Amino acid sequence: MTVEKRPLSGAVALVAGGTRGGGRGIAVQLGAAGATVYVTGRSSGSASSDLGRPETIEDTAAQVTAAGGTGIAVRTDHSRPDEVRALVDRIAADQDGRLDVLVNSVWGGDPLTDWEHPLWEQDLDTGLRLLRQAVETHVITSRFALPLMVARARGLVVEVTDGNTARYRGSFFYDLAKSAVIRLAFAQAAELKPQGVAAVAVSPGFLRSEAVLDHFGVTEENWRDAIAKDPHFAYSETPAYVGRAVAALAADPGVMAKTGRALATWGLYKEYGFTDVDGTQPDFAAHWADALVDEYGPLGDPL
């Protein structure tokens, strides 16, 4: 029997913010496609972040390896240029200058987001901290990682965001951060296209992250029990779904045709045919059109 080669065998990826949620899902699915994945973040077995959650970069790296790739955990604070420079120098030394995929998924802004108050009633220091954590970290990481891709005239940058439209996201600083990340993809694409490198923004739908599961008091095994609390949860998706979307993009030799675009799982599954871990194909945009448009208005056209 012939064993099909994994489409990303030999590829090298950096998932910044790969500790949990979408970042973890992307790292693991890049590993499942055969890639060597550097998993970075502040939460490790040696030191936790201020989020105080149990997930670690070592856990994610182990899952990458178990999925068929090679997971390498490197504790990195992406708000510190010196640490990011050291990380990229290590990747360059380890991999002979090769980096095929950069995923900017640093977030950690949930406890900093104020969903209750308008800008003029929010704590300014907290809001600015959210922007530094969710936007500046992406800029810093790209600044040091992109030269590896440019030198080889190939690669893919993925900016992980929330939503792929210009619709307001419910809180000033949250909206500004997620919209800015889309613009980061657009701006990087403009500069990188002549260099042979693509850049896109990618959004999951209603993500069943570890924190969301905790919020509903369920696990991935019994997540459907939470549908009674929120019927829209029935249309949620695991982090693996956005992970498979990114892996499909990374393996697509024609990905340059998408550079500069804001993409989402609900569009990419139709093109690439991937499924979630249970074999379903969640489509939160379709659910929005069916059940939420009257209350919240149209989701909006893709950017």
Secondary structure as GFF3:
##gff-version 3
##sequence-region A 1 303
A	DSSP	beta_strand	12	16	.	.	.	ID=ss1
A	DSSP	alpha_helix	21	32	.	.	.	ID=ss2
A	DSSP	beta_strand	36	41	.	.	.	ID=ss3
A	DSSP	alpha_helix	57	67	.	.	.	ID=ss4
A	DSSP	beta_strand	70	75	.	.	.	ID=ss5
A	DSSP	alpha_helix	81	94	.	.	.	ID=ss6
A	DSSP	beta_strand	101	104	.	.	.	ID=ss7
A	DSSP	three_ten_helix	110	112	.	.	.	ID=ss8
A	DSSP	three_ten_helix	119	121	.	.	.	ID=ss9
A	DSSP	alpha_helix	124	131	.	.	.	ID=ss10
A	DSSP	pi_helix	132	136	.	.	.	ID=ss11
A	DSSP	alpha_helix	137	152	.	.	.	ID=ss12
A	DSSP	beta_strand	156	160	.	.	.	ID=ss13
A	DSSP	alpha_helix	172	192	.	.	.	ID=ss14
A	DSSP	three_ten_helix	193	195	.	.	.	ID=ss15
A	DSSP	beta_strand	198	203	.	.	.	ID=ss16
A	DSSP	alpha_helix	210	216	.	.	.	ID=ss17
A	DSSP	three_ten_helix	223	228	.	.	.	ID=ss18
A	DSSP	three_ten_helix	231	235	.	.	.	ID=ss19
A	DSSP	alpha_helix	239	251	.	.	.	ID=ss20
A	DSSP	three_ten_helix	255	258	.	.	.	ID=ss21
A	DSSP	beta_strand	262	264	.	.	.	ID=ss22
A	DSSP	alpha_helix	265	272	.	.	.	ID=ss23
A	DSSP	alpha_helix	284	287	.	.	.	ID=ss24
A	DSSP	pi_helix	288	292	.	.	.	ID=ss25
A	DSSP	alpha_helix	293	296	.	.	.	ID=ss26
###
